[in-house]
Amino acid sequence: MKLGKETTKALMAEMRRIADALDRMAGPAPRESDLDAADCFVWKPETSYLAPVPRPARVSLSLIRGVDHVRDILYENTLRFAEGFPANNALLWGARGMGKSSLVKAIHAEIADDRKLPLKLVELYREDIGTLATLLDILKGSQYRFLLFSDDLSFDHDDAAYKSLKAALDGGVEGRPENVLLYATSNRRHLMPRDMIENERSTAINPSEAVEEKVSLSDRFGLWLGFHKCSQDDYLAMIDGYAAHFGLEGDDLHAEALTWATTRGGRSGRVAWQFIQDIAGRQRKHLTF
């Protein structure tokens, strides 16, 4: 049966419309990642792409004060991993604003820059944890070693993503690739809110098993590094370190810094940095690391 010209044109238009709809449903095509483009990347699961970060937001390791003990532990663990030796996944938990994420980025910079070791930092957003298996498949065949970094990691009630993370860390058949290590930060020691754990204990048929299922995720991290609110001396040491590094001056920076902390309800590394930004702005000085 021979179709007319108008009918053929209509069919072709309909086929193009269907093809376009299928393309939209399939989503963007995967992109090829260039792991030589930078030392830091952000995982983009929608295109299976590692987006390079040419200028990461991070501070010098020498400027992070008040966490000397955990700093030394994490540095040594990271250095061993970068040199090809066994190391542990690490969970940095505790008080807000005490430099958990800053410490991870600063240690990576110190080791990757100064020692020229092939260590890459890949940030994995909390909402993309379910795609971790795909990311590991991409990284495991690389010549580089990778720190996977997930900031402010936590899980709420009915959130099943933690099971994907458990399997990727230790529980899968393949296990974690030997060239990949995971560092996560959280305000929660067990990555779950306390009321969620207590609810499981009170409502489950077998309370101990229910709670064990929830808290066993944190057990996959060999290092638990706690961060606690800083003392006044530590807080002022942070101020002095920043002020000396950036050449900031003042008749009584300590008094101003303590007043600043009082108005914000506490002392922390984040509060110290916010004060330094305010002083630098008033003195019309740039903050360049």
C-alpha atoms as one frame of an Amber mdcrd trajectory, in Angstrom:
protein
   0.000   0.000   0.000   1.470   3.313  -1.062   1.009   6.212   1.336   0.335
   9.706   0.176   2.858  12.482   0.595   0.863  14.216   3.354   0.323  10.975
   5.241   4.046  10.168   5.079   4.945  13.616   6.407   2.471  13.230   9.259
   3.897   9.808  10.176   7.468  11.125  10.122   6.479  14.028  12.380   4.814
  11.632  14.810   7.894   9.372  14.862  10.136  12.361  15.610   7.812  13.375
  18.434   7.965   9.872  19.929  11.762   9.743  19.555  12.116  13.115  21.305
   9.859  11.923  24.137  11.953   8.773  24.574  15.141  10.855  24.667  13.670
  13.027  27.425  12.635   9.950  29.402  16.126   8.455  29.062  17.702  11.572
  30.569  21.041  13.120  29.681  23.679  10.933  28.077  26.642   9.854  30.248
  29.727  12.077  30.056  33.316  10.909  30.107  35.200  12.108  33.185  38.727
  13.489  32.955  40.406  12.503  36.214  43.536  14.443  35.266  41.594  17.717
  35.148  41.737  18.423  38.919  42.402  16.986  42.365  38.811  17.537  43.552
  35.563  16.448  41.911  31.812  16.452  42.547  29.820  13.353  41.578  26.980
  14.072  39.120  24.915  10.855  39.039  22.423  12.030  36.408  25.206  11.854
  33.781  27.596   9.483  35.616  30.123  12.312  35.525  32.842  13.488  37.882
  32.796  17.285  37.587  36.233  18.823  38.265  36.543  21.592  40.866  39.500
  23.789  39.803  39.446  25.977  42.936  38.111  24.062  45.953  36.850  26.019
  48.964  39.273  25.014  51.711  41.641  26.422  54.326  45.239  25.605  55.160
  45.705  22.741  57.615  47.888  24.996  59.788  44.895  27.294  60.398  42.658
  24.581  61.863  43.017  24.801  65.650  41.503  23.114  68.664  41.245  19.630
  67.118  44.896  18.566  67.255  44.283  14.975  68.402  41.709  14.042  65.751
  43.688  16.015  63.142  46.764  13.852  63.697  44.765  10.604  63.604  42.960
  11.518  60.395  46.130  12.795  58.731  48.010   9.563  59.461  45.087   7.433
  58.246  44.851   9.445  55.011  48.596   9.363  54.411  48.703   5.574  54.774
  45.878   5.247  52.286  47.537   7.615  49.789  50.758   5.584  50.037  48.886
   2.377  49.203  48.633   0.873  52.693  45.509  -0.250  54.602  43.375   2.506
  56.151  39.922   2.889  57.693  36.765   4.652  56.598  36.237   7.589  58.959
  33.165   9.182  60.535  33.747  12.697  61.879  30.874  13.478  64.217  30.004
  16.063  66.834  29.517  19.766  67.429  28.501  22.019  64.559  31.058  24.410
  63.121  34.138  22.741  64.615  35.870  22.136  61.297  34.903  18.556  60.401
  34.560  19.132  56.665  37.335  21.743  56.643  39.699  19.206  58.181  38.973
  16.571  55.518  39.588  19.037  52.682  42.703  20.522  54.309  44.303  17.117
  54.921  43.612  16.074  51.346  45.236  19.280  50.051  48.266  18.844  52.298
  48.915  15.279  51.157  47.998  15.651  47.483  49.916  18.930  46.995  53.009
  18.509  49.136  53.761  14.839  48.560  52.531  14.634  44.966  50.631  11.465
  45.736  47.862  10.445  43.289  45.020  11.133  45.730  41.709  12.567  44.498
  38.823  13.939  46.573  35.293  13.206  45.337  32.317  14.850  47.037  29.172
  12.740  47.157  25.995  14.570  48.158  23.717  12.999  50.731  20.816  12.684
  48.291  23.017  10.714  45.856  24.002   7.934  48.283  21.777   5.524  46.358
  24.087   5.860  43.338  27.225   4.938  45.280  27.537   1.530  43.632  27.653
   3.172  40.193  30.346   5.582  41.350  32.462   2.772  42.802  32.280   0.895
  39.491  33.767   3.959  37.767  36.534   4.510  40.319  37.735   0.971  40.931
  39.590   0.657  37.636  41.504   3.924  37.982  45.205   4.328  38.704  44.323
   6.984  41.280  43.251   6.585  44.884  40.045   8.313  45.961  38.666   9.847
  49.127  34.884   9.837  48.873  33.612  12.687  51.014  29.998  13.051  52.168
  29.299  16.114  54.293  26.520  16.363  56.887  25.471  12.748  56.424  22.409
  11.538  58.319  19.306   9.443  57.783  15.722   9.858  58.942  12.832   7.494
  59.558  11.872   5.331  56.542  15.037   6.404  54.716  16.373   3.230  53.079
  19.461   4.869  51.516  21.554   3.839  54.526  21.303   0.207  53.363  23.016
   1.109  50.085  25.805   2.762  52.036  26.227  -0.254  54.335  26.563  -2.610
  51.381  29.025  -0.343  49.589  31.215   0.117  52.654  31.637  -3.477  53.725
  28.730  -5.749  53.077  28.683  -6.308  49.322  30.050  -9.367  47.531  32.831
  -7.334  45.909  33.510  -5.184  48.962  34.932  -1.687  48.827  37.537  -1.177
  46.067  41.018  -0.992  47.574  41.624   2.410  45.949  38.569   4.014  47.575
  38.080   5.298  51.126  35.002   7.025  52.559  35.057   9.990  54.932  31.745
  11.319  56.232  30.814  14.120  58.617  27.697  14.223  60.746  26.258  15.875
  63.830  24.966  12.417  64.846  27.258   9.721  66.164  25.119   6.899  64.769
  23.898   8.874  61.717  20.336   8.441  63.017  18.339  10.802  65.265  18.083
   9.613  68.884  14.263   9.669  68.848  14.284   7.360  65.825  16.486   4.847
  67.631  14.334   5.040  70.772  11.177   4.570  68.682  12.622   1.429  67.130
  13.469   0.112  70.597   9.950   0.717  71.931   7.843  -0.489  68.984   9.747
  -3.362  67.356   8.912  -7.032  67.996  12.587  -7.610  68.703  13.878  -4.231
  69.978  17.561  -5.151  70.110  17.592  -6.376  66.508  15.748  -3.283  65.256
  18.172  -0.907  66.941  21.154  -2.965  65.805  19.994  -2.647  62.181  19.918
   1.145  62.460  23.175   1.776  64.313  25.257  -0.857  62.527  25.888   1.601
  59.699  28.236   3.656  61.861  30.123   0.440  62.711  31.251   0.284  59.085
  33.522   3.239  59.843  36.737   2.061  61.456  37.499   5.535  62.806  35.030
   7.499  64.923  36.467  10.950  65.516  34.541  13.164  67.914  34.461  16.969
  67.676  33.398  18.938  70.733  32.762  22.596  71.465  35.985  24.527  71.798
  37.315  26.299  74.868  37.838  30.052  74.991  41.595  29.565  74.612  41.130
  27.427  71.493  38.681  29.934  70.042  41.101  32.825  70.550  43.937  30.742
  69.105  41.830  30.371  65.942  41.367  34.150  65.824  45.110  34.752  66.282
  45.991  32.235  63.565  43.629  33.775  61.023  44.633  37.332  61.919  48.343
  36.589  61.509  47.809  34.730  58.246  45.739  37.485  56.626  47.561  40.450
  58.188  44.552  41.731  60.120  45.088  44.326  62.804  43.126  45.619  65.758
  43.566  47.211  69.179  41.768  44.351  70.929  40.722  41.582  68.577  40.225
  39.187  71.486  37.593  41.366  73.136  35.781  41.867  69.850  35.971  38.155
  69.058  34.503  37.190  72.425  31.665  39.679  71.978  31.028  38.274  68.515
  30.836  34.723  69.925  28.438  35.852  72.653  26.023  37.302  70.096  26.047
  33.977  68.249  25.452  31.814  71.276  28.770  29.957  71.403  32.331  29.472
  70.231  33.376  27.346  67.256  35.670  27.366  64.264  32.801  28.573  62.086
  32.076  31.482  64.408  35.781  32.395  64.427  35.865  32.402  60.618  32.718
  34.541  60.428  34.326  37.065  62.778  37.487  37.131  60.637  35.386  37.779
  57.523  33.725  40.699  59.283  37.069  42.185  60.402  38.601  41.730  56.944
  35.611  43.424  55.350  35.860  46.392  57.689  39.594  46.693  57.010  39.031
  46.276  53.226  41.351  43.288  52.994  40.941  40.199  50.812  40.977  36.717
  52.306  43.161  34.617  50.006  44.719  31.339  51.082
